[in-house]
Amino acid sequence: MNATNPMNTPSPQTLEQITHVKKYRAARYSLLLVIVFSLVNVFSVAFAQTYFLFSSYVTQIIIFEGVGMYLELANIAYLAVTFIFAVVSVLPYFVFWLLSGKRRGFMVAALVLFSLDTLLLVIDIPAYIAAGDMSFLIDGLLHAYVLWSIADGVKHAKGALAPVAPSHVGFAPAANDPFAEPDPNAAIMRRVTVSRKKGFAASLSRMSCLIDGQCVGMLKNGESATYTVTGTAHELVLLYDNQNGGSAGVVIPAGDRDISYLATTKSAFSGVKIVIEEAR
């Protein structure tokens, strides 16, 4: 391993792109939270009459209605039918979460659907208060947080999902300056390989790869990827796809040789730390 050229301060473009990516990923995690908690509550209410902290409100209404009819009429068919409808009510969120990884429109659709779900909860709040039932407070607070998170994700979606040219990434800053001397390295094309060392720390999280502020790909645990760049200097930034994940960056030096980097993830007190080294 050789020493790298660490970046003391990433460029404003790179910092802005990191913010977009982290905010959008945080929104997708919030949407996933809705899916997981809703499904957990469907099973727990149906089979144990126990409700956990949070779920889609429509899903909650359906499954509680089914359990109520089952207990009153002692007919398992009511419970079975409402159980299926409750699970189906979660499917749109799953589809939006799955497809929002590449398309902003599905995050917008998730925002609209969850806004309507939250509106139903707000409409029912007077009934909860009249009955002396304060259980809506936790649901209400979590609905507000998820709604804000998804809306924030929609705001940052355009920057997070900005398309990248498939042939190469990066740019030669001097090309935008009519008085600058032409950089001979700008005409050179070379390969940059980024490898993520397989390890336990953050093993389930994806690592995003940004070159000159553009997200060019994501690496799973133990994966490698090769990107084509010009011969000018570039910024390479690696970060995890959760909002509080670690990040690190290096300067890819100008030249005509292919370069390989190895990224190692280490556990730290404040979270995870990424170490980038040049590999030979």
Sequence and secondary structure as in RCSB ss.txt:
>XXXX:A:sequence
MNATNPMNTPSPQTLEQITHVKKYRAARYSLLLVIVFSLVNVFSVAFAQTYFLFSSYVTQIIIFEGVGMYLELAN
IAYLAVTFIFAVVSVLPYFVFWLLSGKRRGFMVAALVLFSLDTLLLVIDIPAYIAAGDMSFLIDGLLHAYVLWSI
ADGVKHAKGALAPVAPSHVGFAPAANDPFAEPDPNAAIMRRVTVSRKKGFAASLSRMSCLIDGQCVGMLKNGESA
TYTVTGTAHELVLLYDNQNGGSAGVVIPAGDRDISYLATTKSAFSGVKIVIEEAR
>XXXX:A:secstr
 B   B SS  HHHHHHHHHHHHHHHHHHHHHHHHHHHHHHHHHHHHH    S   HHHHHHHHHHHHHHHHH  
HHHHHHHHHHHHHHHHHHHHHHHHTTT HHHHHHHHHHHHHHHHHHHHHHHHHHHTT  THHHHHHHHHHHHHHH
HHHHHHHHHHT    SS B   GGGG TTS   GGGG EEEEEEEE   STTTTS EEEEETTEEEEEE TT EE
EEEEESS EEEEEEESSTT  EEEEEE SSSS EEEEEEEEEETTEEEEEEEEE 
